[in-house]
């Protein structure tokens, strides 16, 4: 590896991470706007620093000029889910995509690491259009629940601090915390339907309110201002009552009013 060119070498990996984060976030947005449940809650990504790459080459006994081939997690995507079953749904989504190809996967949820670490790892091939033409990039995708991610973040920090010499007492407490995370994920799964109903109601209300406010804004351009103020006051009255069905009814009536103005503009 030509050290002086490391920024240029890593640019396609940064491009891959940027594109994949946008694509997975679009899945979240598309599901929620369509009134569907999104198995993905959050997504973020990163490219390893050159320092981390050199350190891993040394740790894994990888020649520096072979790091792109031998190190699979230079580009990394982390997908956070609410429930354990969502993790497997996301893995299936990735398998079914045509813009990436699964190289390998490791299920550290069914096969928990000795440390207590739980996550689902996939290595995929993803092609980017770099300045030098198409380049196939290896990307590691980690899929976890919110609880798993919290534990993994803490454990990673402690591992970095102590290297391989973490005190036994601290290691034991981490194991107990990992067991508690399992219990927490199981408890969340037991009330999954109630949680989803609450979230769907929230998302539906947000969508209805957004459409109503957009319509009111459009009416300001064409309707009598007093009428629009009256409509706005009525909206606040209905909104403060907190009844979603009434809010939806108001939205439909508002659509009829807006449609009449569109019809007048065609005369």
C-alpha positions in Angstrom: 0.0 0.0 0.0 1.3 3.4 -0.9 0.7 5.3 2.4 0.7 8.7 0.7 -2.3 7.6 -1.3 -4.4 6.3 1.6 -7.0 9.1 1.3 -7.5 8.3 -2.4 -7.7 4.6 -1.6 -10.5 5.1 1.1 -12.6 7.4 -1.0 -14.6 4.6 -2.7 -15.3 3.2 0.8 -16.7 6.5 1.9 -18.9 6.6 -1.2 -20.2 3.1 -0.5 -21.1 4.1 3.1 -22.8 7.3 2.1 -24.8 5.6 -0.6 -25.9 2.7 1.7 -26.9 4.9 4.6 -29.1 6.9 2.2 -30.7 3.8 0.8 -31.5 2.2 4.2 -32.8 5.5 5.5 -35.0 5.7 2.4 -36.5 2.3 3.4 -37.4 3.7 6.8 -39.0 6.8 5.2 -40.8 4.8 2.5 -42.3 2.4 5.0 -43.5 5.1 7.4 -44.9 7.4 4.7 -46.8 4.3 3.4 -48.3 3.7 6.8 -46.2 0.5 7.3 -44.0 -0.6 10.1 -40.3 -0.2 9.5 -38.1 -3.0 10.8 -35.2 -0.5 10.7 -35.2 2.1 13.4 -31.9 3.8 12.8 -28.9 3.5 10.5 -25.4 5.0 10.4 -22.1 4.2 8.9 -18.3 4.8 9.1 -15.1 4.1 7.3 -12.1 2.9 9.4 -9.4 5.4 9.9 -6.0 4.6 8.4 -4.7 4.1 11.9 -7.3 1.5 12.7 -6.6 -0.3 9.4 -2.9 -0.5 10.1 -3.6 -1.7 13.7 -5.9 -4.4 12.4 -3.3 -5.5 9.7 -0.8 -5.9 12.5 -3.3 -7.8 14.7 -4.4 -10.1 12.0 -0.9 -10.4 10.4 -2.1 -9.0 7.1 0.4 -7.5 4.7 -0.3 -3.8 4.2 -0.7 -4.2 0.4 -3.4 -6.8 0.9 -5.7 -4.9 3.4 -8.5 -4.2 0.9 -8.8 -8.0 0.2 -8.2 -9.3 3.7 -10.0 -6.8 5.9 -13.8 -6.9 5.4 -14.9 -4.1 7.7 -13.1 -1.1 6.3 -16.6 0.2 5.4 -19.2 -0.4 8.0 -23.0 0.0 8.3 -24.8 -0.3 11.6 -28.6 -1.0 11.5 -30.6 -0.6 14.7 -33.9 -2.4 15.1 -36.5 -2.3 17.9 -37.1 -6.0 18.2 -34.9 -9.2 17.7 -37.3 -10.6 15.0 -36.8 -7.4 13.0 -33.1 -8.2 12.7 -33.9 -11.3 10.7 -36.4 -9.4 8.6 -33.6 -6.9 7.7 -31.2 -9.7 6.9 -33.8 -11.1 4.5 -34.3 -7.7 2.9 -30.6 -7.4 2.3 -30.5 -10.9 0.8 -33.3 -9.9 -1.7 -31.7 -6.7 -2.9 -30.1 -6.7 -6.3 -27.6 -3.9 -5.6 -25.6 -5.9 -3.1 -24.4 -9.5 -2.8 -24.0 -11.3 0.5 -20.5 -12.8 0.9 -21.0 -14.2 4.4 -23.0 -13.8 7.6 -22.5 -14.6 11.3 -25.4 -14.9 13.8 -24.1 -13.8 17.2 -27.7 -13.7 18.5 -28.3 -17.5 18.2 -24.6 -18.1 18.9 -23.7 -15.5 21.5 -20.0 -14.7 21.9 -18.2 -15.7 25.1 -18.1 -12.0 26.1 -21.9 -11.8 25.9 -21.8 -9.9 22.6 -24.9 -10.2 20.5 -25.4 -8.9 16.9 -26.0 -10.1 13.4 -23.1 -9.5 11.0 -23.2 -9.6 7.2 -20.4 -9.0 4.7 -21.7 -7.8 1.4 -20.2 -6.8 -1.9 -21.4 -3.4 -3.1 -20.3 -1.6 -6.3 -19.6 2.1 -6.5 -18.8 4.3 -9.4 -15.5 5.8 -8.4 -13.5 8.4 -10.4 -11.5 5.5 -11.8 -14.6 3.5 -12.8 -16.7 0.8 -11.0 -15.2 -0.7 -7.8 -16.5 -3.5 -5.8 -16.3 -2.8 -2.1 -16.7 -5.1 0.9 -19.0 -3.7 3.5 -19.7 -5.1 6.9 -23.4 -4.6 8.0 -24.1 -5.1 11.8 -27.7 -5.5 12.7 -28.7 -5.1 16.4 -31.5 -4.1 18.7 -31.2 -0.8 20.6 -30.4 -2.7 23.8 -27.7 -4.8 22.0 -26.1 -1.7 20.6 -26.0 0.0 24.0 -24.2 -3.0 25.5 -21.8 -3.4 22.5 -20.8 0.3 22.6 -19.9 0.1 26.3 -18.1 -3.2 25.9 -16.1 -1.8 23.0 -14.9 1.2 25.0 -13.8 -1.0 27.9 -12.0 -3.4 25.6 -10.2 -0.5 24.0 -9.2 0.8 27.5 -8.0 -2.5 28.9 -7.0 -4.3 25.7 -6.8 -8.0 26.7 -6.4 -7.2 30.4 -9.9 -6.3 31.5 -10.3 -7.0 35.3 -12.3 -10.2 36.0 -14.8 -8.3 38.2 -15.6 -5.9 35.4 -15.8 -8.7 32.9 -18.3 -10.5 35.2 -20.4 -7.4 35.5 -20.5 -7.1 31.7 -21.7 -10.7 31.5 -24.5 -9.9 33.9 -25.4 -6.8 31.9 -25.5 -8.9 28.8 -27.9 -11.3 30.5 -30.1 -8.3 31.4 -30.1 -7.1 27.8 -31.5 -10.5 26.8 -34.3 -10.2 29.3 -35.0 -6.6 28.1 -35.3 -7.7 24.5 -37.6 -10.6 25.5 -39.8 -8.2 27.5 -40.0 -5.8 24.6 -41.0 -8.7 22.3 -43.8 -9.7 24.7 -45.4 -6.3 24.3 -44.5 -5.8 20.7 -48.1 -5.5 19.4 -48.9 -2.8 21.9 -45.8 -0.8 21.1 -46.4 -1.1 17.3 -50.0 0.0 17.7 -48.9 3.1 19.7 -46.2 3.9 17.1 -48.5 3.4 14.1 -51.1 5.7 15.7 -48.4 8.4 16.2 -47.1 8.1 12.7 -50.7 8.1 11.3 -51.6 11.3 13.3 -48.3 13.0 12.1 -49.2 12.1 8.5 -52.8 13.5 8.8 -51.6 16.7 10.5 -48.9 17.2 7.8 -51.5 16.9 5.0 -54.0 19.2 6.7 -51.4 21.9 7.3 -50.2 21.7 3.7 -53.7 22.1 2.5 -54.3 25.1 4.8 -51.1 26.6 3.5 -52.2 26.2 -0.1 -55.6 27.7 0.7 -53.9 30.9 1.9 -52.8 31.5 -1.7 -56.3 31.2 -3.2 -59.0 31.5 -0.6 -60.5 34.4 1.4 -58.2 35.0 4.4 -61.0 35.2 6.9 -62.2 31.8 5.8 -58.7 30.3 6.1 -58.4 31.8 9.6 -61.7 30.1 10.5 -60.5 26.8 9.1 -57.2 27.1 11.0 -59.1 27.8 14.2 -61.3 24.8 13.6 -58.2 22.7 13.0 -56.7 23.7 16.4 -60.0 22.9 18.1 -60.2 19.4 16.6 -56.4 18.8 17.2 -56.7 19.7 20.9 -59.5 17.2 21.3 -57.0 14.5 20.4 -59.4 12.3 18.5 -57.7 10.8 15.5 -61.0 9.9 13.8 -62.2 13.5 14.1 -58.9 14.7 12.8 -59.2 12.5 9.7 -62.8 13.6 9.2 -61.7 17.2 9.3 -59.0 16.4 6.8 -61.4 14.9 4.3 -63.8 17.9 4.6 -60.8 20.2 4.1 -59.9 18.3 0.9 -63.4 19.0 -0.5 -63.0 22.7 0.2 -59.6 22.7 -1.4 -60.9 20.8 -4.4 -63.7 23.4 -4.9 -61.1 26.1 -5.3 -59.1 24.1 -7.8 -62.4 23.7 -9.8 -63.0 27.4 -9.7 -59.5 28.1 -11.0 -60.4 26.0 -14.1 -63.3 28.2 -15.1 
